[in-house]
Amino acid sequence: MPLPDIALAALDRTPRPLSDFAGKVLLIVNVASRCGFTPQYKGLEALHRRFAARGFAVLGFPCNQFGAQEPGTEAEIGAFCSTTYDVTFPMFAKIEVNGPGTHPLYAHLKAAAPGLLGTQRIKWNFTKFLVDAQGRVVRRYGPSTSPDAIAKDVEALLPG
């Protein structure tokens, strides 16, 4: 089932509907600035830059549900990502990925690509979902899967 057109808010809180990315291959990631996996921002940015011209985008969703590793404001998160990792891929306002406040995007992603043994719960920061250009969730990757290890899967979904 393709991703529905879900209302999103950019890091600066301006509306940014998911339909803005229609027709693109996406890697959707819940991120945090104070996590052991935070250095993956470098690899995520490299993937974004490598494949953006071919119709690919990384979408980052800060989340503070895991060890309070994303405690900052959206402005602080944006400054950190920009100055520390030169992030240019779209970043969004903080969301919840588990529990009663689960953002609708993550409710859809988790249902479409459950984790091990069919569990839907996101286990930690930097869980990644690969979505094809038709909006179908293709695969879920655990936090320890490096962006570089996903490059071949991304490339297989892109034209040319």
C-alpha positions, 0 to 999 in steps of 0.5 A: 500500500503506497504512503498516503499524503500525510501532513508533515512539518519541516524543522522550522514548523512550516507545512511540508506534505509528504506529497512534496516527495511524490515520485522519489525514492525515500529513505525515512529515518528517525534521528537523534543528536546525542546517540551512538549512531549519530555519526550516521548523519555523515553517511545519510548526507553522502547518500542524499548527495550521491543520488538526489539528482536521480530522484532520491531523498533522505527524510530525517525525523528527530525523535526524543523517545530513546534515552532522551537523546534528542532533547533540543529544540528544532532550532538547536537540532537544525544548527547541530545538523548543519554545523556538525554534518552539513546536512542538506536533506529535509529535516522535520519537526520532532515526532513520536514513533512509538506509543499513543502519540505515534505520528501517522507516517510512522504508524504506516511505515511500521505496519507496512514493514514490521521488524523482527518476528513481526514487531512494529515497535521502533527499537531505537534511533536511526531505524530506516525505511526505504520507500520506492518511487510509487510510495511503497515501503520496500524494506526496514533497516535496523539502527546498526545498518550503515547508510553505505550498506543501503546504497545498493538497495537505493540504487536498484530502485532508481532510474538509469 
